[in-house]
Amino acid sequence: MGVSGGLGGATEAETVTSRYLEAGSPICCFLPSCRKPFRGTCIHANDGRFYCSHDCAEEGAKIDLSHVETLKRKVQGK
């Protein structure tokens, strides 16, 4: 079953994977007090960030994370 919304017939799993890749393929929880590495799965919260658990996603929704800077990967060879 495709996802509507002009995604060119992408499945829901492909759409979620795309959001993960667009976010820079995070490997750990976005919550600064946690930062646990993902163990095979992660939670994509309503704020667009990725967390290790529903508890961390709920905590992230309660606090102001606007001052947290997402680190970008360093490009090799530059």
PDB file of N, H, CA, C and O in Angstrom:
ATOM      1  N   MET A   1       0.850  -1.173   0.000  1.00  0.00           N
ATOM      2  CA  MET A   1       0.000   0.000   0.000  1.00  0.00           C
ATOM      3  C   MET A   1       0.891   1.229   0.000  1.00  0.00           C
ATOM      4  O   MET A   1       1.779   1.348   0.844  1.00  0.00           O
ATOM      5  N   GLY A   2       0.670   2.141  -0.929  1.00  0.00           N
ATOM      6  H   GLY A   2      -0.051   2.045  -1.615  1.00  0.00           H
ATOM      7  CA  GLY A   2       1.468   3.356  -1.003  1.00  0.00           C
ATOM      8  C   GLY A   2       0.955   4.431  -0.064  1.00  0.00           C
ATOM      9  O   GLY A   2      -0.182   4.371   0.405  1.00  0.00           O
ATOM     10  N   VAL A   3       1.791   5.402   0.202  1.00  0.00           N
ATOM     11  H   VAL A   3       2.714   5.451  -0.179  1.00  0.00           H
ATOM     12  CA  VAL A   3       1.419   6.524   1.056  1.00  0.00           C
ATOM     13  C   VAL A   3       1.016   7.671   0.154  1.00  0.00           C
ATOM     14  O   VAL A   3       1.749   8.022  -0.770  1.00  0.00           O
ATOM     15  N   SER A   4      -0.142   8.258   0.410  1.00  0.00           N
ATOM     16  H   SER A   4      -0.738   7.972   1.160  1.00  0.00           H
ATOM     17  CA  SER A   4      -0.584   9.373  -0.414  1.00  0.00           C
ATOM     18  C   SER A   4       0.205  10.625  -0.062  1.00  0.00           C
ATOM     19  O   SER A   4       0.890  10.681   0.959  1.00  0.00           O
ATOM     20  N   GLY A   5       0.098  11.606  -0.908  1.00  0.00           N
ATOM     21  H   GLY A   5      -0.459  11.561  -1.737  1.00  0.00           H
ATOM     22  CA  GLY A   5       0.767  12.875  -0.628  1.00  0.00           C
ATOM     23  C   GLY A   5       1.876  13.173  -1.604  1.00  0.00           C
ATOM     24  O   GLY A   5       2.778  13.951  -1.293  1.00  0.00           O
ATOM     25  N   GLY A   6       1.832  12.572  -2.783  1.00  0.00           N
ATOM     26  H   GLY A   6       1.099  11.940  -3.035  1.00  0.00           H
ATOM     27  CA  GLY A   6       2.809  12.903  -3.800  1.00  0.00           C
ATOM     28  C   GLY A   6       4.185  12.328  -3.545  1.00  0.00           C
ATOM     29  O   GLY A   6       5.189  12.945  -3.902  1.00  0.00           O
ATOM     30  N   LEU A   7       4.250  11.158  -2.935  1.00  0.00           N
ATOM     31  H   LEU A   7       3.434  10.657  -2.645  1.00  0.00           H
ATOM     32  CA  LEU A   7       5.548  10.556  -2.651  1.00  0.00           C
ATOM     33  C   LEU A   7       5.972   9.576  -3.734  1.00  0.00           C
ATOM     34  O   LEU A   7       6.922   8.817  -3.545  1.00  0.00           O
ATOM     35  N   GLY A   8       5.279   9.586  -4.863  1.00  0.00           N
ATOM     36  H   GLY A   8       4.507  10.203  -5.016  1.00  0.00           H
ATOM     37  CA  GLY A   8       5.664   8.742  -5.968  1.00  0.00           C
ATOM     38  C   GLY A   8       5.524   7.260  -5.688  1.00  0.00           C
ATOM     39  O   GLY A   8       6.319   6.462  -6.184  1.00  0.00           O
ATOM     40  N   GLY A   9       4.536   6.876  -4.908  1.00  0.00           N
ATOM     41  H   GLY A   9       3.890   7.524  -4.505  1.00  0.00           H
ATOM     42  CA  GLY A   9       4.299   5.472  -4.636  1.00  0.00           C
ATOM     43  C   GLY A   9       5.195   4.872  -3.574  1.00  0.00           C
ATOM     44  O   GLY A   9       5.261   3.648  -3.461  1.00  0.00           O
ATOM     45  N   ALA A  10       5.884   5.680  -2.795  1.00  0.00           N
ATOM     46  H   ALA A  10       5.830   6.674  -2.887  1.00  0.00           H
ATOM     47  CA  ALA A  10       6.752   5.176  -1.729  1.00  0.00           C
ATOM     48  C   ALA A  10       5.907   4.539  -0.639  1.00  0.00           C
ATOM     49  O   ALA A  10       4.821   5.023  -0.318  1.00  0.00           O
ATOM     50  N   THR A  11       6.408   3.462  -0.077  1.00  0.00           N
ATOM     51  H   THR A  11       7.290   3.069  -0.338  1.00  0.00           H
ATOM     52  CA  THR A  11       5.695   2.826   1.030  1.00  0.00           C
ATOM     53  C   THR A  11       5.961   3.592   2.306  1.00  0.00           C
ATOM     54  O   THR A  11       6.860   4.431   2.365  1.00  0.00           O
ATOM     55  N   GLU A  12       5.166   3.296   3.338  1.00  0.00           N
ATOM     56  H   GLU A  12       4.436   2.615   3.290  1.00  0.00           H
ATOM     57  CA  GLU A  12       5.352   3.972   4.626  1.00  0.00           C
ATOM     58  C   GLU A  12       6.745   3.689   5.190  1.00  0.00           C
ATOM     59  O   GLU A  12       7.384   4.591   5.731  1.00  0.00           O
ATOM     60  N   ALA A  13       7.218   2.455   5.070  1.00  0.00           N
ATOM     61  H   ALA A  13       6.698   1.723   4.630  1.00  0.00           H
ATOM     62  CA  ALA A  13       8.549   2.100   5.569  1.00  0.00           C
ATOM     63  C   ALA A  13       9.628   2.886   4.837  1.00  0.00           C
ATOM     64  O   ALA A  13      10.590   3.346   5.453  1.00  0.00           O
ATOM     65  N   GLU A  14       9.471   3.043   3.518  1.00  0.00           N
ATOM     66  H   GLU A  14       8.689   2.669   3.018  1.00  0.00           H
ATOM     67  CA  GLU A  14      10.446   3.821   2.745  1.00  0.00           C
ATOM     68  C   GLU A  14      10.418   5.281   3.155  1.00  0.00           C
ATOM     69  O   GLU A  14      11.464   5.926   3.213  1.00  0.00           O
ATOM     70  N   THR A  15       9.229   5.814   3.443  1.00  0.00           N
ATOM     71  H   THR A  15       8.379   5.290   3.396  1.00  0.00           H
ATOM     72  CA  THR A  15       9.106   7.204   3.868  1.00  0.00           C
ATOM     73  C   THR A  15       9.790   7.430   5.207  1.00  0.00           C
ATOM     74  O   THR A  15      10.519   8.408   5.370  1.00  0.00           O
ATOM     75  N   VAL A  16       9.564   6.531   6.176  1.00  0.00           N
ATOM     76  H   VAL A  16       8.972   5.736   6.043  1.00  0.00           H
ATOM     77  CA  VAL A  16      10.193   6.655   7.484  1.00  0.00           C
ATOM     78  C   VAL A  16      11.708   6.523   7.347  1.00  0.00           C
ATOM     79  O   VAL A  16      12.454   7.268   7.982  1.00  0.00           O
ATOM     80  N   THR A  17      12.166   5.584   6.524  1.00  0.00           N
ATOM     81  H   THR A  17      11.560   4.979   6.008  1.00  0.00           H
ATOM     82  CA  THR A  17      13.602   5.421   6.299  1.00  0.00           C
ATOM     83  C   THR A  17      14.187   6.688   5.698  1.00  0.00           C
ATOM     84  O   THR A  17      15.281   7.106   6.076  1.00  0.00           O
ATOM     85  N   SER A  18      13.469   7.303   4.766  1.00  0.00           N
ATOM     86  H   SER A  18      12.580   6.963   4.458  1.00  0.00           H
ATOM     87  CA  SER A  18      13.947   8.537   4.143  1.00  0.00           C
ATOM     88  C   SER A  18      14.090   9.649   5.173  1.00  0.00           C
ATOM     89  O   SER A  18      15.066  10.398   5.140  1.00  0.00           O
ATOM     90  N   ARG A  19      13.126   9.768   6.091  1.00  0.00           N
ATOM     91  H   ARG A  19      12.333   9.159   6.118  1.00  0.00           H
ATOM     92  CA  ARG A  19      13.227  10.795   7.133  1.00  0.00           C
ATOM     93  C   ARG A  19      14.450  10.556   8.006  1.00  0.00           C
ATOM     94  O   ARG A  19      15.130  11.500   8.406  1.00  0.00           O
ATOM     95  N   TYR A  20      14.723   9.297   8.296  1.00  0.00           N
ATOM     96  H   TYR A  20      14.170   8.530   7.970  1.00  0.00           H
ATOM     97  CA  TYR A  20      15.886   8.931   9.104  1.00  0.00           C
ATOM     98  C   TYR A  20      17.176   9.320   8.377  1.00  0.00           C
ATOM     99  O   TYR A  20      18.078   9.898   8.983  1.00  0.00           O
ATOM    100  N   LEU A  21      17.264   9.010   7.099  1.00  0.00           N
ATOM    101  H   LEU A  21      16.531   8.541   6.607  1.00  0.00           H
ATOM    102  CA  LEU A  21      18.458   9.350   6.334  1.00  0.00           C
ATOM    103  C   LEU A  21      18.606  10.861   6.174  1.00  0.00           C
ATOM    104  O   LEU A  21      19.716  11.389   6.243  1.00  0.00           O
ATOM    105  N   GLU A  22      17.493  11.553   5.962  1.00  0.00           N
ATOM    106  H   GLU A  22      16.591  11.124   5.905  1.00  0.00           H
ATOM    107  CA  GLU A  22      17.535  13.015   5.846  1.00  0.00           C
ATOM    108  C   GLU A  22      18.000  13.660   7.138  1.00  0.00           C
ATOM    109  O   GLU A  22      18.592  14.739   7.108  1.00  0.00           O
ATOM    110  N   ALA A  23      17.746  13.025   8.267  1.00  0.00           N
ATOM    111  H   ALA A  23      17.265  12.149   8.291  1.00  0.00           H
ATOM    112  CA  ALA A  23      18.173  13.544   9.569  1.00  0.00           C
ATOM    113  C   ALA A  23      19.649  13.257   9.831  1.00  0.00           C
ATOM    114  O   ALA A  23      20.167  13.571  10.902  1.00  0.00           O
ATOM    115  N   GLY A  24      20.325  12.658   8.848  1.00  0.00           N
ATOM    116  H   GLY A  24      19.904  12.403   7.977  1.00  0.00           H
ATOM    117  CA  GLY A  24      21.754  12.391   8.998  1.00  0.00           C
ATOM    118  C   GLY A  24      22.038  11.030   9.599  1.00  0.00           C
ATOM    119  O   GLY A  24      23.132  10.798  10.114  1.00  0.00           O
ATOM    120  N   SER A  25      21.076  10.129   9.543  1.00  0.00           N
ATOM    121  H   SER A  25      20.187  10.317   9.124  1.00  0.00           H
ATOM    122  CA  SER A  25      21.211   8.772  10.092  1.00  0.00           C
ATOM    123  C   SER A  25      21.719   8.795  11.530  1.00  0.00           C
ATOM    124  O   SER A  25      22.791   8.266  11.820  1.00  0.00           O
ATOM    125  N   PRO A  26      20.947   9.411  12.436  1.00  0.00           N
ATOM    126  CA  PRO A  26      21.393   9.502  13.830  1.00  0.00           C
ATOM    127  C   PRO A  26      21.623   8.114  14.423  1.00  0.00           C
ATOM    128  O   PRO A  26      20.939   7.153  14.069  1.00  0.00           O
ATOM    129  N   ILE A  27      22.590   8.024  15.324  1.00  0.00           N
ATOM    130  H   ILE A  27      23.145   8.804  15.611  1.00  0.00           H
ATOM    131  CA  ILE A  27      22.926   6.731  15.925  1.00  0.00           C
ATOM    132  C   ILE A  27      22.640   6.691  17.414  1.00  0.00           C
ATOM    133  O   ILE A  27      22.788   5.652  18.057  1.00  0.00           O
ATOM    134  N   CYS A  28      22.224   7.843  17.966  1.00  0.00           N
ATOM    135  H   CYS A  28      22.104   8.687  17.444  1.00  0.00           H
ATOM    136  CA  CYS A  28      21.919   7.861  19.396  1.00  0.00           C
ATOM    137  C   CYS A  28      20.770   8.813  19.683  1.00  0.00           C
ATOM    138  O   CYS A  28      20.394   9.632  18.844  1.00  0.00           O
ATOM    139  N   CYS A  29      20.227   8.689  20.867  1.00  0.00           N
ATOM    140  H   CYS A  29      20.533   8.024  21.548  1.00  0.00           H
ATOM    141  CA  CYS A  29      19.089   9.478  21.324  1.00  0.00           C
ATOM    142  C   CYS A  29      19.394  10.976  21.276  1.00  0.00           C
ATOM    143  O   CYS A  29      20.481  11.404  21.664  1.00  0.00           O
ATOM    144  N   PHE A  30      18.427  11.772  20.797  1.00  0.00           N
ATOM    145  H   PHE A  30      17.544  11.424  20.482  1.00  0.00           H
ATOM    146  CA  PHE A  30      18.621  13.220  20.704  1.00  0.00           C
ATOM    147  C   PHE A  30      18.596  13.903  22.059  1.00  0.00           C
ATOM    148  O   PHE A  30      19.153  14.991  22.206  1.00  0.00           O
ATOM    149  N   LEU A  31      17.966  13.294  23.047  1.00  0.00           N
ATOM    150  H   LEU A  31      17.514  12.410  22.927  1.00  0.00           H
ATOM    151  CA  LEU A  31      17.850  13.905  24.368  1.00  0.00           C
ATOM    152  C   LEU A  31      19.233  14.041  24.993  1.00  0.00           C
ATOM    153  O   LEU A  31      19.898  13.031  25.222  1.00  0.00           O
ATOM    154  N   PRO A  32      19.686  15.271  25.276  1.00  0.00           N
ATOM    155  CA  PRO A  32      21.048  15.480  25.787  1.00  0.00           C
ATOM    156  C   PRO A  32      21.360  14.710  27.073  1.00  0.00           C
ATOM    157  O   PRO A  32      22.504  14.306  27.277  1.00  0.00           O
ATOM    158  N   SER A  33      20.381  14.501  27.932  1.00  0.00           N
ATOM    159  H   SER A  33      19.451  14.830  27.767  1.00  0.00           H
ATOM    160  CA  SER A  33      20.641  13.800  29.188  1.00  0.00           C
ATOM    161  C   SER A  33      20.700  12.285  28.999  1.00  0.00           C
ATOM    162  O   SER A  33      21.004  11.562  29.948  1.00  0.00           O
ATOM    163  N   CYS A  34      20.416  11.794  27.802  1.00  0.00           N
ATOM    164  H   CYS A  34      20.169  12.381  27.031  1.00  0.00           H
ATOM    165  CA  CYS A  34      20.399  10.356  27.556  1.00  0.00           C
ATOM    166  C   CYS A  34      21.543   9.945  26.623  1.00  0.00           C
ATOM    167  O   CYS A  34      22.525   9.346  27.061  1.00  0.00           O
ATOM    168  N   ARG A  35      21.409  10.268  25.362  1.00  0.00           N
ATOM    169  H   ARG A  35      20.611  10.755  25.007  1.00  0.00           H
ATOM    170  CA  ARG A  35      22.395   9.954  24.318  1.00  0.00           C
ATOM    171  C   ARG A  35      22.704   8.462  24.178  1.00  0.00           C
ATOM    172  O   ARG A  35      23.779   8.101  23.700  1.00  0.00           O
ATOM    173  N   LYS A  36      21.766   7.578  24.593  1.00  0.00           N
ATOM    174  H   LYS A  36      20.892   7.871  24.982  1.00  0.00           H
ATOM    175  CA  LYS A  36      21.979   6.133  24.431  1.00  0.00           C
ATOM    176  C   LYS A  36      22.008   5.796  22.945  1.00  0.00           C
ATOM    177  O   LYS A  36      21.246   6.364  22.161  1.00  0.00           O
ATOM    178  N   PRO A  37      22.880   4.877  22.558  1.00  0.00           N
ATOM    179  CA  PRO A  37      22.892   4.460  21.152  1.00  0.00           C
ATOM    180  C   PRO A  37      21.630   3.674  20.807  1.00  0.00           C
ATOM    181  O   PRO A  37      21.071   2.980  21.657  1.00  0.00           O
ATOM    182  N   PHE A  38      21.191   3.784  19.569  1.00  0.00           N
ATOM    183  H   PHE A  38      21.645   4.348  18.879  1.00  0.00           H
ATOM    184  CA  PHE A  38      20.036   3.031  19.121  1.00  0.00           C
ATOM    185  C   PHE A  38      20.432   1.570  19.002  1.00  0.00           C
ATOM    186  O   PHE A  38      21.515   1.252  18.511  1.00  0.00           O
ATOM    187  N   ARG A  39      19.570   0.697  19.445  1.00  0.00           N
ATOM    188  H   ARG A  39      18.690   0.955  19.845  1.00  0.00           H
ATOM    189  CA  ARG A  39      19.820  -0.750  19.400  1.00  0.00           C
ATOM    190  C   ARG A  39      18.805  -1.408  18.463  1.00  0.00           C
ATOM    191  O   ARG A  39      17.918  -2.140  18.903  1.00  0.00           O
ATOM    192  N   GLY A  40      18.948  -1.138  17.183  1.00  0.00           N
ATOM    193  H   GLY A  40      19.668  -0.543  16.825  1.00  0.00           H
ATOM    194  CA  GLY A  40      18.083  -1.748  16.181  1.00  0.00           C
ATOM    195  C   GLY A  40      16.806  -0.993  15.881  1.00  0.00           C
ATOM    196  O   GLY A  40      16.162  -1.261  14.867  1.00  0.00           O
ATOM    197  N   THR A  41      16.417  -0.048  16.740  1.00  0.00           N
ATOM    198  H   THR A  41      16.941   0.170  17.564  1.00  0.00           H
ATOM    199  CA  THR A  41      15.203   0.722  16.495  1.00  0.00           C
ATOM    200  C   THR A  41      15.306   2.071  17.197  1.00  0.00           C
ATOM    201  O   THR A  41      16.094   2.254  18.125  1.00  0.00           O
ATOM    202  N   CYS A  42      14.492   3.004  16.729  1.00  0.00           N
ATOM    203  H   CYS A  42      13.852   2.856  15.975  1.00  0.00           H
ATOM    204  CA  CYS A  42      14.426   4.309  17.375  1.00  0.00           C
ATOM    205  C   CYS A  42      13.019   4.867  17.181  1.00  0.00           C
ATOM    206  O   CYS A  42      12.243   4.353  16.375  1.00  0.00           O
ATOM    207  N   ILE A  43      12.703   5.910  17.917  1.00  0.00           N
ATOM    208  H   ILE A  43      13.334   6.328  18.571  1.00  0.00           H
ATOM    209  CA  ILE A  43      11.383   6.540  17.892  1.00  0.00           C
ATOM    210  C   ILE A  43      11.500   7.867  17.153  1.00  0.00           C
ATOM    211  O   ILE A  43      12.309   8.716  17.526  1.00  0.00           O
ATOM    212  N   HIS A  44      10.694   8.051  16.101  1.00  0.00           N
ATOM    213  H   HIS A  44      10.037   7.361  15.797  1.00  0.00           H
ATOM    214  CA  HIS A  44      10.643   9.325  15.392  1.00  0.00           C
ATOM    215  C   HIS A  44       9.496  10.117  15.998  1.00  0.00           C
ATOM    216  O   HIS A  44       8.329   9.819  15.742  1.00  0.00           O
ATOM    217  N   ALA A  45       9.821  11.120  16.797  1.00  0.00           N
ATOM    218  H   ALA A  45      10.769  11.362  17.005  1.00  0.00           H
ATOM    219  CA  ALA A  45       8.819  11.876  17.549  1.00  0.00           C
ATOM    220  C   ALA A  45       8.165  12.954  16.691  1.00  0.00           C
ATOM    221  O   ALA A  45       8.611  13.252  15.583  1.00  0.00           O
ATOM    222  N   ASN A  46       7.101  13.526  17.232  1.00  0.00           N
ATOM    223  H   ASN A  46       6.739  13.284  18.132  1.00  0.00           H
ATOM    224  CA  ASN A  46       6.373  14.588  16.533  1.00  0.00           C
ATOM    225  C   ASN A  46       7.232  15.818  16.283  1.00  0.00           C
ATOM    226  O   ASN A  46       6.935  16.600  15.379  1.00  0.00           O
ATOM    227  N   ASP A  47       8.294  16.006  17.065  1.00  0.00           N
ATOM    228  H   ASP A  47       8.536  15.370  17.799  1.00  0.00           H
ATOM    229  CA  ASP A  47       9.174  17.163  16.857  1.00  0.00           C
ATOM    230  C   ASP A  47      10.174  16.931  15.728  1.00  0.00           C
ATOM    231  O   ASP A  47      10.987  17.806  15.427  1.00  0.00           O
ATOM    232  N   GLY A  48      10.117  15.748  15.099  1.00  0.00           N
ATOM    233  H   GLY A  48       9.457  15.038  15.343  1.00  0.00           H
ATOM    234  CA  GLY A  48      11.000  15.455  13.975  1.00  0.00           C
ATOM    235  C   GLY A  48      12.343  14.879  14.375  1.00  0.00           C
ATOM    236  O   GLY A  48      13.176  14.586  13.519  1.00  0.00           O
ATOM    237  N   ARG A  49      12.556  14.717  15.661  1.00  0.00           N
ATOM    238  H   ARG A  49      11.879  14.955  16.357  1.00  0.00           H
ATOM    239  CA  ARG A  49      13.833  14.185  16.142  1.00  0.00           C
ATOM    240  C   ARG A  49      13.693  12.712  16.480  1.00  0.00           C
ATOM    241  O   ARG A  49      12.585  12.186  16.587  1.00  0.00           O
ATOM    242  N   PHE A  50      14.835  12.051  16.646  1.00  0.00           N
ATOM    243  H   PHE A  50      15.735  12.478  16.560  1.00  0.00           H
ATOM    244  CA  PHE A  50      14.851  10.620  16.924  1.00  0.00           C
ATOM    245  C   PHE A  50      15.333  10.357  18.350  1.00  0.00           C
ATOM    246  O   PHE A  50      16.323  10.927  18.807  1.00  0.00           O
ATOM    247  N   TYR A  51      14.601   9.475  19.040  1.00  0.00           N
ATOM    248  H   TYR A  51      13.797   9.012  18.668  1.00  0.00           H
ATOM    249  CA  TYR A  51      14.889   9.149  20.440  1.00  0.00           C
ATOM    250  C   TYR A  51      15.007   7.638  20.591  1.00  0.00           C
ATOM    251  O   TYR A  51      14.554   6.883  19.731  1.00  0.00           O
ATOM    252  N   CYS A  52      15.624   7.201  21.696  1.00  0.00           N
ATOM    253  H   CYS A  52      15.992   7.815  22.394  1.00  0.00           H
ATOM    254  CA  CYS A  52      15.817   5.769  21.930  1.00  0.00           C
ATOM    255  C   CYS A  52      14.571   5.100  22.490  1.00  0.00           C
ATOM    256  O   CYS A  52      14.441   3.879  22.403  1.00  0.00           O
ATOM    257  N   SER A  53      13.656   5.866  23.060  1.00  0.00           N
ATOM    258  H   SER A  53      13.762   6.858  23.130  1.00  0.00           H
ATOM    259  CA  SER A  53      12.460   5.272  23.678  1.00  0.00           C
ATOM    260  C   SER A  53      11.314   6.286  23.675  1.00  0.00           C
ATOM    261  O   SER A  53      11.509   7.480  23.448  1.00  0.00           O
ATOM    262  N   HIS A  54      10.123   5.770  23.933  1.00  0.00           N
ATOM    263  H   HIS A  54       9.964   4.800  24.118  1.00  0.00           H
ATOM    264  CA  HIS A  54       8.963   6.661  24.052  1.00  0.00           C
ATOM    265  C   HIS A  54       9.119   7.588  25.253  1.00  0.00           C
ATOM    266  O   HIS A  54       8.676   8.736  25.210  1.00  0.00           O
ATOM    267  N   ASP A  55       9.741   7.102  26.318  1.00  0.00           N
ATOM    268  H   ASP A  55      10.100   6.170  26.353  1.00  0.00           H
ATOM    269  CA  ASP A  55       9.964   7.948  27.504  1.00  0.00           C
ATOM    270  C   ASP A  55      10.826   9.159  27.158  1.00  0.00           C
ATOM    271  O   ASP A  55      10.523  10.282  27.560  1.00  0.00           O
ATOM    272  N   CYS A  56      11.898   8.921  26.411  1.00  0.00           N
ATOM    273  H   CYS A  56      12.144   8.009  26.084  1.00  0.00           H
ATOM    274  CA  CYS A  56      12.771  10.041  26.019  1.00  0.00           C
ATOM    275  C   CYS A  56      12.046  10.990  25.071  1.00  0.00           C
ATOM    276  O   CYS A  56      12.228  12.205  25.154  1.00  0.00           O
ATOM    277  N   ALA A  57      11.225  10.448  24.173  1.00  0.00           N
ATOM    278  H   ALA A  57      11.077   9.462  24.106  1.00  0.00           H
ATOM    279  CA  ALA A  57      10.457  11.294  23.258  1.00  0.00           C
ATOM    280  C   ALA A  57       9.482  12.177  24.033  1.00  0.00           C
ATOM    281  O   ALA A  57       9.318  13.354  23.713  1.00  0.00           O
ATOM    282  N   GLU A  58       8.834  11.609  25.054  1.00  0.00           N
ATOM    283  H   GLU A  58       8.967  10.652  25.315  1.00  0.00           H
ATOM    284  CA  GLU A  58       7.927  12.394  25.888  1.00  0.00           C
ATOM    285  C   GLU A  58       8.682  13.463  26.665  1.00  0.00           C
ATOM    286  O   GLU A  58       8.206  14.591  26.791  1.00  0.00           O
ATOM    287  N   GLU A  59       9.850  13.118  27.186  1.00  0.00           N
ATOM    288  H   GLU A  59      10.237  12.201  27.084  1.00  0.00           H
ATOM    289  CA  GLU A  59      10.676  14.093  27.910  1.00  0.00           C
ATOM    290  C   GLU A  59      11.128  15.205  26.969  1.00  0.00           C
ATOM    291  O   GLU A  59      11.116  16.379  27.340  1.00  0.00           O
ATOM    292  N   GLY A  60      11.527  14.838  25.749  1.00  0.00           N
ATOM    293  H   GLY A  60      11.536  13.885  25.447  1.00  0.00           H
ATOM    294  CA  GLY A  60      11.939  15.826  24.761  1.00  0.00           C
ATOM    295  C   GLY A  60      10.825  16.786  24.401  1.00  0.00           C
ATOM    296  O   GLY A  60      11.083  17.952  24.103  1.00  0.00           O
ATOM    297  N   ALA A  61       9.571  16.305  24.426  1.00  0.00           N
ATOM    298  H   ALA A  61       9.361  15.358  24.668  1.00  0.00           H
ATOM    299  CA  ALA A  61       8.428  17.155  24.122  1.00  0.00           C
ATOM    300  C   ALA A  61       8.158  18.151  25.247  1.00  0.00           C
ATOM    301  O   ALA A  61       7.568  19.204  25.007  1.00  0.00           O
ATOM    302  N   LYS A  62       8.580  17.834  26.469  1.00  0.00           N
ATOM    303  H   LYS A  62       9.059  16.978  26.665  1.00  0.00           H
ATOM    304  CA  LYS A  62       8.317  18.689  27.631  1.00  0.00           C
ATOM    305  C   LYS A  62       9.342  19.808  27.790  1.00  0.00           C
ATOM    306  O   LYS A  62       9.019  20.862  28.338  1.00  0.00           O
ATOM    307  N   ILE A  63      10.563  19.599  27.324  1.00  0.00           N
ATOM    308  H   ILE A  63      10.826  18.743  26.878  1.00  0.00           H
ATOM    309  CA  ILE A  63      11.623  20.581  27.550  1.00  0.00           C
ATOM    310  C   ILE A  63      11.964  21.326  26.265  1.00  0.00           C
ATOM    311  O   ILE A  63      11.662  20.861  25.166  1.00  0.00           O
ATOM    312  N   ASP A  64      12.592  22.476  26.414  1.00  0.00           N
ATOM    313  H   ASP A  64      12.838  22.854  27.307  1.00  0.00           H
ATOM    314  CA  ASP A  64      12.988  23.294  25.267  1.00  0.00           C
ATOM    315  C   ASP A  64      14.320  22.775  24.732  1.00  0.00           C
ATOM    316  O   ASP A  64      15.362  22.939  25.367  1.00  0.00           O
ATOM    317  N   LEU A  65      14.273  22.149  23.560  1.00  0.00           N
ATOM    318  H   LEU A  65      13.427  22.016  23.044  1.00  0.00           H
ATOM    319  CA  LEU A  65      15.491  21.643  22.931  1.00  0.00           C
ATOM    320  C   LEU A  65      15.947  22.533  21.778  1.00  0.00           C
ATOM    321  O   LEU A  65      16.775  22.126  20.963  1.00  0.00           O
ATOM    322  N   SER A  66      15.404  23.748  21.712  1.00  0.00           N
ATOM    323  H   SER A  66      14.731  24.078  22.374  1.00  0.00           H
ATOM    324  CA  SER A  66      15.739  24.639  20.609  1.00  0.00           C
ATOM    325  C   SER A  66      17.186  25.097  20.650  1.00  0.00           C
ATOM    326  O   SER A  66      17.735  25.503  19.625  1.00  0.00           O
ATOM    327  N   HIS A  67      17.811  25.037  21.818  1.00  0.00           N
ATOM    328  H   HIS A  67      17.365  24.707  22.650  1.00  0.00           H
ATOM    329  CA  HIS A  67      19.204  25.458  21.935  1.00  0.00           C
ATOM    330  C   HIS A  67      20.190  24.327  21.623  1.00  0.00           C
ATOM    331  O   HIS A  67      21.398  24.556  21.563  1.00  0.00           O
ATOM    332  N   VAL A  68      19.676  23.110  21.425  1.00  0.00           N
ATOM    333  H   VAL A  68      18.694  22.924  21.474  1.00  0.00           H
ATOM    334  CA  VAL A  68      20.539  21.964  21.136  1.00  0.00           C
ATOM    335  C   VAL A  68      20.912  21.993  19.665  1.00  0.00           C
ATOM    336  O   VAL A  68      20.043  22.055  18.795  1.00  0.00           O
ATOM    337  N   GLU A  69      22.188  21.950  19.397  1.00  0.00           N
ATOM    338  H   GLU A  69      22.893  21.900  20.104  1.00  0.00           H
ATOM    339  CA  GLU A  69      22.673  21.989  18.031  1.00  0.00           C
ATOM    340  C   GLU A  69      22.944  20.573  17.543  1.00  0.00           C
ATOM    341  O   GLU A  69      23.626  19.795  18.211  1.00  0.00           O
ATOM    342  N   THR A  70      22.404  20.247  16.372  1.00  0.00           N
ATOM    343  H   THR A  70      21.851  20.879  15.830  1.00  0.00           H
ATOM    344  CA  THR A  70      22.661  18.949  15.774  1.00  0.00           C
ATOM    345  C   THR A  70      24.031  18.982  15.121  1.00  0.00           C
ATOM    346  O   THR A  70      24.304  19.843  14.285  1.00  0.00           O
ATOM    347  N   LEU A  71      24.886  18.055  15.494  1.00  0.00           N
ATOM    348  H   LEU A  71      24.664  17.355  16.173  1.00  0.00           H
ATOM    349  CA  LEU A  71      26.220  17.999  14.924  1.00  0.00           C
ATOM    350  C   LEU A  71      26.188  17.330  13.566  1.00  0.00           C
ATOM    351  O   LEU A  71      25.506  16.323  13.373  1.00  0.00           O
ATOM    352  N   LYS A  72      26.918  17.887  12.637  1.00  0.00           N
ATOM    353  H   LYS A  72      27.472  18.705  12.794  1.00  0.00           H
ATOM    354  CA  LYS A  72      26.998  17.329  11.296  1.00  0.00           C
ATOM    355  C   LYS A  72      28.238  16.434  11.227  1.00  0.00           C
ATOM    356  O   LYS A  72      29.228  16.647  11.927  1.00  0.00           O
ATOM    357  N   ARG A  73      28.146  15.437  10.367  1.00  0.00           N
ATOM    358  H   ARG A  73      27.342  15.264   9.799  1.00  0.00           H
ATOM    359  CA  ARG A  73      29.296  14.566  10.157  1.00  0.00           C
ATOM    360  C   ARG A  73      30.395  15.321   9.436  1.00  0.00           C
ATOM    361  O   ARG A  73      30.129  16.161   8.575  1.00  0.00           O
ATOM    362  N   LYS A  74      31.636  15.013   9.797  1.00  0.00           N
ATOM    363  H   LYS A  74      31.852  14.331  10.496  1.00  0.00           H
ATOM    364  CA  LYS A  74      32.756  15.602   9.091  1.00  0.00           C
ATOM    365  C   LYS A  74      32.933  14.888   7.769  1.00  0.00           C
ATOM    366  O   LYS A  74      32.827  13.664   7.691  1.00  0.00           O
ATOM    367  N   VAL A  75      33.205  15.667   6.721  1.00  0.00           N
ATOM    368  H   VAL A  75      33.291  16.661   6.784  1.00  0.00           H
ATOM    369  CA  VAL A  75      33.421  15.096   5.401  1.00  0.00           C
ATOM    370  C   VAL A  75      34.881  14.678   5.309  1.00  0.00           C
ATOM    371  O   VAL A  75      35.785  15.472   5.568  1.00  0.00           O
ATOM    372  N   GLN A  76      35.098  13.427   4.937  1.00  0.00           N
ATOM    373  H   GLN A  76      34.363  12.782   4.726  1.00  0.00           H
ATOM    374  CA  GLN A  76      36.457  12.903   4.806  1.00  0.00           C
ATOM    375  C   GLN A  76      37.193  13.631   3.682  1.00  0.00           C
ATOM    376  O   GLN A  76      36.605  13.932   2.643  1.00  0.00           O
ATOM    377  N   GLY A  77      38.449  13.907   3.885  1.00  0.00           N
ATOM    378  H   GLY A  77      38.928  13.663   4.729  1.00  0.00           H
ATOM    379  CA  GLY A  77      39.291  14.508   2.838  1.00  0.00           C
ATOM    380  C   GLY A  77      39.240  16.021   2.789  1.00  0.00           C
ATOM    381  O   GLY A  77      39.822  16.617   1.883  1.00  0.00           O
ATOM    382  N   LYS A  78      38.579  16.652   3.711  1.00  0.00           N
ATOM    383  H   LYS A  78      38.106  16.168   4.447  1.00  0.00           H
ATOM    384  CA  LYS A  78      38.520  18.130   3.692  1.00  0.00           C
ATOM    385  C   LYS A  78      39.112  18.678   4.937  1.00  0.00           C
ATOM    386  O   LYS A  78      39.159  19.895   5.116  1.00  0.00           O
TER     387      LYS A  78
END
